[in-house]
Amino acid sequence: MSSIIPPDIQPAFASDLADSDIRAKLIELLGLAKVPDQVDFTTSETHETEDIRVTHLSYQNSLRETVPAILMEPLRHTGKLRPGIVCISGTSGSAERVAHPQFHQSPDGPLIGWGRELARRGFTTLAISIKGTEGRRHSIEEWATECKLLAPYGRSQMGILVEETLRAARILCAINGVDKSRIGLTGMSLGGNATWYSMACAPWIAAGVTVCGGLGSLASVIHHGEDERHSAYYYIPNFLCHFDHPRVVATCMPPRPFMMISPTRDEDMPRQGVDALIPVVQKAYAATGHDDRFKVYQPEGNHRFLVEYFEQMVAWFDHFLLSPKET
């Protein structure tokens, strides 16, 4: 529990936003660059293995950084429009690990090959090595310095994560055989943050599943979490002057299908943060007449992505993104 700041601290210049203004304010706080309808990308190699076509590609973000990505298309479903899902790893992961040919739980914990396994289940998937992963940030010191230098420009690293995610989603929209009205997002940890923030910012995303995505209450993380668990990218300046996670999700997600996988001992989010969010968001979904489109799965456990969680994710996307004849 943090002892650095007083527990009763209040936001400076707290605002009173209307619900209709929440998304615009979130985009402003993130410093989210405009995501074009069409995103240029370059392919480097394509090969087919088993029943999956695998294409390595890359694209750029607004900082002119290269984002590596791997597209996986299920060959047995050619001729049909398929849903597309952007798959985003945690900090220690990469597109390569998400697209690994063998789907398995590694001995040291991470789930491997889950993006390719989603493709085997009938989805076109695009795994990305997002900003903040170890392969792209080079060092913690460089990551912290960039966060500091971006701030005066009103840009945030979280905003760039969101931008890269939504650019990936636009690429999926342009892939032959993908139904651009059925684009989903999912990710673990760092990727889970990118998932839910991106879905909140972009109403054209059809569905999402965040796994251990640091979602619940930012105030709860500050006052009840581990101070060193998150780097500065997670603490978006002025966020709590306007809202906390529950209001963002309640106003920006419904009625689109959204699932949280939030283990009870996840080090990234105290359980009380998740418990505070649930009734607020449930009420918002119920008001739309679609209370079945919001789910929080809270297994006993800590910050890991397990096969069991993957199956929960697949069932969610099967139900809400695949048409009845395709399932």
VENFEN-V619450 format. One record per residue. N is the residue number from 1. SS is DSSP state (H for helix, E for strand, C for the rest). NEAR is the number of other C-alpha atoms within 10 Angstrom. Layout:
n/ss/near
N/SS/NEAR
N/SS/NEAR
This chain:
n/ss/near
1/C/11
2/C/14
3/C/10
4/C/9
5/C/9
6/C/9
7/C/12
8/C/7
9/C/7
10/C/10
11/C/12
12/C/10
13/C/9
14/C/13
15/C/11
16/C/10
17/C/11
18/C/8
19/H/12
20/H/10
21/H/12
22/H/20
23/H/19
24/H/11
25/H/17
26/H/21
27/H/19
28/H/15
29/H/19
30/H/24
31/C/21
32/C/22
33/C/17
34/C/11
35/C/17
36/C/10
37/C/12
38/C/11
39/C/18
40/C/12
41/C/16
42/E/12
43/E/13
44/E/8
45/E/10
46/E/13
47/E/9
48/E/13
49/E/9
50/C/9
51/C/14
52/E/21
53/E/16
54/E/20
55/E/17
56/E/19
57/E/18
58/E/17
59/E/19
60/E/16
61/C/18
62/C/13
63/C/8
64/C/8
65/C/12
66/E/17
67/E/21
68/E/21
69/E/27
70/E/26
71/E/28
72/E/28
73/E/29
74/E/22
75/H/17
76/H/11
77/H/15
78/C/11
79/C/9
80/C/12
81/C/16
82/E/26
83/E/26
84/E/32
85/E/31
86/E/28
87/E/33
88/E/31
89/C/30
90/C/26
91/C/19
92/C/13
93/C/23
94/C/24
95/H/24
96/H/19
97/H/22
98/H/28
99/C/27
100/C/16
101/C/17
102/C/13
103/C/18
104/E/16
105/E/15
106/C/9
107/C/7
108/C/6
109/C/12
110/C/20
111/E/21
112/E/24
113/C/19
114/H/24
115/H/34
116/H/29
117/H/23
118/H/25
119/H/23
120/H/19
121/C/13
122/C/21
123/C/28
124/E/30
125/E/31
126/E/30
127/E/29
128/E/29
129/C/29
130/C/32
131/C/27
132/C/24
133/C/19
134/H/17
135/H/14
136/H/17
137/H/16
138/C/11
139/C/11
140/H/12
141/H/10
142/H/11
143/H/19
144/H/15
145/H/10
146/H/15
147/H/18
148/H/15
149/H/12
150/H/13
151/H/14
152/C/9
153/C/8
154/C/14
155/C/20
156/C/27
157/H/25
158/H/26
159/H/25
160/H/22
161/H/25
162/H/31
163/H/26
164/H/27
165/H/31
166/H/27
167/H/25
168/H/26
169/H/26
170/H/21
171/H/21
172/H/25
173/H/22
174/H/15
175/C/14
176/C/14
177/C/18
178/E/21
179/E/18
180/E/22
181/E/14
182/E/21
183/E/25
184/E/28
185/E/30
186/E/29
187/E/26
188/E/27
189/C/23
190/H/27
191/H/32
192/H/27
193/H/24
194/H/30
195/H/29
196/H/29
197/H/27
198/H/25
199/H/26
200/H/23
201/H/24
202/C/17
203/C/14
204/C/16
205/C/23
206/C/23
207/E/26
208/E/30
209/E/28
210/E/28
211/E/32
212/C/27
213/C/27
214/C/29
215/C/27
216/C/25
217/C/23
218/H/23
219/H/16
220/H/18
221/H/25
222/H/19
223/H/18
224/H/18
225/C/20
226/C/15
227/C/14
228/C/8
229/C/12
230/C/15
231/C/13
232/H/16
233/H/18
234/H/15
235/C/17
236/C/18
237/C/14
238/C/13
239/H/18
240/H/18
241/H/14
242/C/19
243/C/19
244/C/17
245/H/21
246/H/20
247/H/18
248/H/21
249/H/24
250/H/21
251/H/20
252/H/22
253/C/28
254/C/23
255/C/21
256/C/19
257/E/24
258/E/25
259/E/22
260/E/25
261/E/23
262/C/29
263/C/25
264/C/20
265/C/15
266/C/19
267/C/19
268/C/21
269/C/28
270/C/25
271/H/21
272/H/14
273/H/21
274/H/23
275/H/15
276/H/15
277/H/20
278/H/18
279/H/13
280/H/15
281/H/23
282/H/19
283/H/13
284/H/21
285/H/22
286/H/15
287/H/12
288/H/11
289/C/12
290/C/15
291/H/17
292/H/12
293/H/20
294/E/20
295/E/17
296/E/18
297/E/14
298/C/16
299/C/14
300/C/10
301/C/13
302/C/15
303/C/20
304/C/19
305/C/22
306/C/16
307/H/16
308/H/9
309/H/17
310/H/19
311/H/12
312/H/15
313/H/20
314/H/17
315/H/12
316/H/20
317/H/25
318/H/18
319/H/12
320/H/20
321/C/26
322/C/18
323/C/12
324/C/9
325/C/5
326/C/11
327/C/10
